[in-house]
Amino acid sequence: MSIADNITSLKKETDAVKVTLIAVSKTKTAQDVQQAYDAGQRLFGENTVQELVDKQQHLPTDIQWHLIGHLQTNKVKYIAPFVSMIQSVDSLKLLQEINKQAEKNKRVIDCLLQIYIADEETKYGLGFDEAIELLRSDEYAALKNIRICGLMGIATNTENEKQVKDEYYELKTFFDGIKLSFFRKEDSFNILSMGMSADYKLAIEQGSNMVRVGSTIFGSRIIKHWKNN
């Protein structure tokens, strides 16, 4: 199936259950992104700042770009003028830098707190207790140019469906608690970003309302670096 066919099929599936689809276009060409765009997709996720900045310059201006990979504080300034959402906020220090760069650009940047739920040392994210500590802090309360819109999590890369389900269930439970404790009166705190190509159906079952899907849309073919295409 073509990229356009994959988008159409996936959007039909996610729209039916009111789940937002993020098309993950990392390592894919601008032409690939354009095909998905032409099929109606407007939300795209990238893992690296360099790739995100380059594609943003060459693709339609109404695309909403989400940074979903690990973000270093010294690179926030490059995406602050245009990024739609940063899903991978994993420290107060990073949040403060996003706030600083958002203020410079006279805008408020939407963010998700990335929560560590996987049984893998290579994953990033805040522990449950660290997220609560961050949200309770005076430093967080002082930030006026960021808006926390929800949580993001990446499950363990395993074929054990029960483990993946349990990890997503824990994050959904935590999301509900955070909503009640800190964002009860804020309608903007409404995103639980869980699930990728291999496990998005399980994530949706457990309460995800945003999925980040790459290979199911663009294929898993290993290509040369995107810049060389």
Salt bridges, closest charged atoms under 4 A:
GLU13 OE2 - LYS201 NZ 2.66
GLU46 OE2 - LYS55 NZ 2.77
GLU51 OE2 - LYS55 NZ 2.78
ASP54 OD2 - HIS58 ND1 3.63
ASP62 OD2 - ARG42 NE 3.25
ASP90 OD2 - HIS70 ND1 3.21
ASP110 OD1 - ARG147 NE 2.87
GLU120 OE1 - LYS123 NZ 2.22
ASP166 OD2 - LYS162 NZ 2.74
ASP176 OD2 - LYS172 NZ 2.91
GLU205 OE1 - LYS165 NZ 3.63
